[in-house]
């Protein structure tokens, strides 16, 4: 019986070695060069992405009531029509912004800033032609400020949800500026100057670098080292297995 038991033990040992060998080779195949590791789910948003969510959300929180106010008390028919359409479109944009934030698990504002609330009070207290001028001036300046922010984030974001939101916001804001300008009340000479990069600076490149978050991946050198190491271990075990056999 002893020789039979010994043979069985040797057979069991060989089976275990073979299992180890197959497992090692399988592990090596998993990390073959050229594969990439996915970024973790739920990673923190880039600062520029969050800024877009906040900016578009806060714009809607005060421009919706401003548009509704213009639709009700605007002196000019054009101002009333523009106000109603801007309010309507901001409802849709706000819905898209909230959906994007929910998808990304991001926290966004739920009320206008103190400055925006002051603008609403200013409109509420104004009447007639003065109201029309305040409405157009405030909204046109505000749209002019958010417009380049949308473009910068759209150009550099690595987040598909933010990219889609930027596309929608870009269309809405562009249309709103055209509508406000159709009133004939925009004072172009008083608009703030464009913030352009200093000579020699690549503004888009700087924006992209500022928006880039930590990258998740493995270099080809590391992958090759793991792969060759695994094959070496597998070859050694194979040699030992067949030598004893």
C-alpha positions as CSV (number, residue, x, y, z in Angstrom):
1,X,0.0,0.0,0.0
2,X,2.9,2.4,0.7
3,X,4.1,2.5,-2.9
4,X,0.5,3.2,-4.0
5,X,0.0,6.0,-1.5
6,X,3.4,7.5,-2.4
7,X,2.4,7.5,-6.1
8,X,-0.9,9.1,-5.3
9,X,0.8,11.8,-3.3
10,X,3.2,12.5,-6.1
11,X,0.3,12.7,-8.5
12,X,-1.5,15.1,-6.2
13,X,1.6,17.2,-5.9
14,X,1.9,17.3,-9.7
15,X,-1.7,18.4,-10.0
16,X,-1.3,21.2,-7.5
17,X,1.8,22.4,-9.4
18,X,0.0,22.3,-12.6
19,X,-2.9,24.3,-11.1
20,X,-0.4,26.9,-9.9
21,X,1.2,27.1,-13.3
22,X,-2.1,27.6,-15.1
23,X,-3.1,30.3,-12.6
24,X,0.2,32.1,-13.0
25,X,-0.1,32.1,-16.8
26,X,-3.7,33.3,-16.7
27,X,-2.6,36.2,-14.4
28,X,0.1,37.1,-16.9
29,X,-2.4,37.1,-19.8
30,X,-4.7,39.5,-17.9
31,X,-2.1,42.2,-17.9
32,X,-0.8,41.8,-21.4
33,X,0.8,45.0,-22.8
34,X,-1.7,47.3,-24.4
35,X,-4.5,46.9,-21.9
36,X,-5.7,49.9,-19.9
37,X,-7.1,50.0,-16.4
38,X,-10.4,51.8,-16.1
39,X,-10.7,54.9,-13.9
40,X,-12.6,54.3,-10.6
41,X,-16.3,55.0,-10.7
42,X,-17.4,58.1,-8.8
43,X,-14.1,59.9,-8.9
44,X,-14.1,63.5,-7.8
45,X,-15.1,66.0,-10.5
46,X,-12.4,68.4,-11.9
47,X,-12.7,71.9,-10.5
48,X,-13.6,73.3,-13.9
49,X,-16.4,70.7,-14.3
50,X,-17.9,71.6,-10.9
51,X,-17.6,75.3,-11.7
52,X,-19.7,74.8,-14.9
53,X,-22.4,73.0,-13.0
54,X,-22.5,75.7,-10.3
55,X,-22.4,78.6,-12.8
56,X,-25.2,77.3,-15.1
57,X,-27.3,76.3,-12.1
58,X,-27.0,79.7,-10.5
59,X,-27.7,81.5,-13.8
60,X,-31.0,79.7,-14.1
61,X,-32.0,80.4,-10.5
62,X,-32.0,84.1,-11.0
63,X,-32.6,84.4,-14.8
64,X,-35.8,82.3,-14.7
65,X,-37.6,84.8,-12.3
66,X,-36.0,87.7,-14.1
67,X,-37.5,86.5,-17.4
68,X,-40.8,85.9,-15.9
69,X,-40.7,89.4,-14.4
70,X,-39.9,90.9,-17.8
71,X,-42.8,88.9,-19.4
72,X,-45.2,90.5,-16.9
73,X,-44.0,94.1,-16.5
74,X,-41.8,94.8,-19.5
75,X,-42.8,98.1,-21.2
76,X,-41.6,97.0,-24.6
77,X,-43.4,94.2,-26.4
78,X,-40.0,92.8,-27.5
79,X,-38.7,92.8,-23.9
80,X,-41.9,90.9,-22.8
81,X,-41.4,88.3,-25.5
82,X,-37.7,87.9,-24.9
83,X,-38.3,87.6,-21.1
84,X,-40.9,84.9,-21.6
85,X,-38.7,82.9,-24.0
86,X,-35.5,83.2,-21.8
87,X,-37.5,82.0,-18.7
88,X,-38.9,79.1,-20.7
89,X,-35.5,78.0,-22.0
90,X,-33.8,78.4,-18.7
91,X,-36.3,75.9,-17.2
92,X,-35.1,73.4,-19.7
93,X,-31.4,74.2,-19.2
94,X,-31.9,74.0,-15.4
95,X,-33.5,70.5,-15.8
96,X,-30.5,69.4,-17.8
97,X,-28.1,70.8,-15.2
98,X,-29.9,69.0,-12.3
99,X,-29.9,65.7,-14.3
100,X,-26.2,66.1,-14.9
101,X,-25.4,66.8,-11.3
102,X,-27.5,63.7,-10.2
103,X,-25.6,61.5,-12.6
104,X,-22.3,62.7,-11.2
105,X,-23.3,62.8,-7.6
106,X,-22.4,66.5,-7.5
107,X,-23.8,69.0,-5.1
108,X,-25.1,72.2,-6.8
109,X,-26.5,75.5,-5.4
110,X,-30.2,75.8,-4.7
111,X,-30.5,79.6,-4.5
112,X,-29.0,82.6,-6.4
113,X,-26.0,84.4,-5.0
114,X,-26.4,87.6,-2.9
115,X,-25.4,89.7,-5.9
116,X,-28.0,87.9,-8.1
117,X,-30.7,88.4,-5.5
118,X,-29.8,92.1,-5.5
119,X,-30.3,92.3,-9.3
120,X,-33.7,90.7,-8.9
121,X,-34.6,93.3,-6.3
122,X,-33.4,96.1,-8.5
123,X,-35.7,94.8,-11.3
124,X,-38.6,94.4,-9.0
125,X,-38.3,98.0,-7.8
126,X,-38.0,99.4,-11.4
127,X,-40.8,100.2,-13.8
128,X,-41.3,101.2,-17.4
129,X,-38.4,101.9,-19.7
130,X,-36.0,101.8,-16.7
131,X,-37.0,98.2,-16.0
132,X,-36.5,97.2,-19.6
133,X,-33.0,98.7,-19.6
134,X,-32.0,97.1,-16.3
135,X,-33.3,93.7,-17.4
136,X,-31.5,93.7,-20.7
137,X,-28.2,95.1,-19.3
138,X,-28.0,92.7,-16.3
139,X,-28.8,89.6,-18.3
140,X,-26.6,90.5,-21.3
141,X,-23.6,91.1,-19.0
142,X,-24.3,87.9,-17.1
143,X,-24.5,85.8,-20.3
144,X,-21.3,87.4,-21.6
145,X,-19.5,86.3,-18.5
146,X,-20.7,82.6,-18.5
147,X,-20.3,82.2,-22.3
148,X,-16.4,81.9,-22.3
149,X,-16.5,79.7,-19.2
150,X,-18.7,77.2,-21.0
151,X,-16.3,77.2,-24.0
152,X,-13.2,76.7,-21.9
153,X,-14.8,73.7,-20.0
154,X,-16.2,72.2,-23.2
155,X,-12.7,72.4,-24.8
156,X,-10.9,70.6,-21.9
157,X,-13.3,68.5,-20.0
158,X,-12.8,64.7,-19.9
159,X,-16.2,64.0,-18.6
160,X,-18.9,63.0,-21.1
161,X,-21.8,64.3,-18.9
162,X,-20.2,67.7,-18.5
163,X,-19.4,67.8,-22.3
164,X,-23.1,67.2,-23.1
165,X,-24.2,69.9,-20.6
166,X,-21.6,72.4,-22.0
167,X,-23.0,71.8,-25.6
168,X,-26.5,72.5,-24.4
169,X,-25.5,75.5,-22.4
170,X,-23.5,77.0,-25.2
171,X,-26.5,76.9,-27.5
172,X,-28.9,78.4,-25.0
173,X,-26.6,81.2,-23.9
174,X,-25.7,82.1,-27.4
175,X,-29.4,82.3,-28.3
176,X,-30.2,84.4,-25.2
177,X,-27.5,87.0,-26.1
178,X,-29.0,87.3,-29.6
179,X,-32.5,87.7,-28.2
180,X,-31.3,90.4,-25.7
181,X,-29.5,92.2,-28.5
182,X,-32.7,92.2,-30.6
183,X,-34.3,94.6,-28.1
184,X,-31.9,97.4,-29.2
185,X,-31.1,98.1,-25.6
186,X,-27.7,96.5,-25.2
187,X,-25.0,99.1,-24.5
188,X,-22.0,97.5,-26.2
189,X,-19.6,100.3,-25.1
190,X,-20.3,99.4,-21.5
191,X,-19.7,95.6,-21.8
192,X,-16.7,94.4,-19.9
193,X,-13.7,93.7,-22.1
194,X,-12.8,90.1,-23.1
195,X,-10.3,88.4,-20.8
196,X,-7.7,87.2,-23.3
197,X,-4.5,85.3,-22.4
198,X,-1.2,87.3,-22.3
199,X,0.9,87.3,-25.5
200,X,2.8,84.0,-25.9
201,X,0.4,82.0,-23.6
202,X,-1.6,79.2,-24.9
203,X,-4.9,79.8,-23.2
204,X,-6.5,76.5,-24.3
205,X,-3.5,74.5,-23.3
206,X,-3.5,76.2,-19.9
207,X,-7.2,75.5,-19.4
208,X,-6.7,71.8,-20.4
209,X,-3.8,71.4,-17.9
210,X,-5.8,73.1,-15.1
211,X,-8.7,70.8,-15.8
212,X,-6.7,67.6,-16.0
213,X,-7.2,65.3,-13.0
214,X,-5.1,62.4,-11.8
215,X,-4.9,59.8,-14.5
216,X,-5.3,56.1,-13.7
217,X,-3.3,53.7,-15.7
218,X,-0.2,51.5,-15.9
219,X,2.9,52.2,-18.0
220,X,4.0,49.6,-20.6
221,X,7.2,49.1,-18.7
222,X,5.5,48.0,-15.6
223,X,3.1,45.7,-17.6
224,X,6.0,44.1,-19.4
225,X,7.9,43.5,-16.1
226,X,4.8,41.8,-14.6
227,X,4.2,39.8,-17.8
228,X,7.8,38.5,-18.1
229,X,8.0,37.9,-14.4
230,X,4.9,35.8,-14.5
231,X,6.2,33.8,-17.5
232,X,9.5,33.3,-15.8
233,X,7.8,31.8,-12.7
234,X,5.6,29.7,-14.9
235,X,8.6,28.4,-16.9
236,X,10.4,27.5,-13.7
237,X,7.5,25.6,-12.3
238,X,7.1,23.8,-15.6
239,X,10.7,22.7,-15.5
240,X,10.4,21.5,-12.0
241,X,7.2,19.6,-12.7
242,X,8.5,17.7,-15.7
243,X,11.9,17.1,-14.1
244,X,10.2,15.3,-11.2
245,X,7.9,13.5,-13.5
